[in-house]
Amino acid sequence: MTYPDNLLDLAQRLVFILERLSADSTWAHQASGLRGSMLRAIEQVEAASPPGPSPESLDRLNDLIKRGFQIIEAAASEIRTPELKDLI
């Protein structure tokens, strides 16, 4: 796999994960907007004719991926785990 292919694969996986954030999450709205931006950026990179996607489009997709990880991390920090005493 080449660099753009790896980047596209990662972006598509992030879109899948962001889509599954709970609607109750305060991050769901931002995740929804980011998913749309990522899908458009993925489409732009995939549609690039030879010699390949522009560095700007790859940079844009990379920035969106970074933001996706930030949102996932923030949403995960909202998840409350039960206290140990509640499990026993």
Residue pairs with C-beta under 8 A, 6 or more apart in sequence:
1 9
3 58
4 45
4 52
4 53
4 58
7 45
7 58
7 61
7 62
7 65
8 42
8 45
8 46
8 61
10 65
11 38
11 41
11 42
11 61
11 64
11 65
11 68
12 42
14 38
14 65
14 68
14 69
14 72
15 35
15 38
15 39
15 42
15 68
17 68
17 72
18 31
18 32
18 34
18 35
18 38
18 68
18 71
18 72
19 31
19 35
21 27
21 28
21 31
21 71
21 72
21 75
22 28
22 75
25 31
25 75
25 78
26 78
27 71
27 74
27 75
27 78
28 75
30 71
31 68
31 71
31 75
34 64
34 67
34 68
34 71
37 64
38 61
38 64
38 65
38 68
41 57
41 60
41 61
41 64
42 61
44 53
44 57
44 60
45 53
45 57
45 58
45 61
48 54
48 57
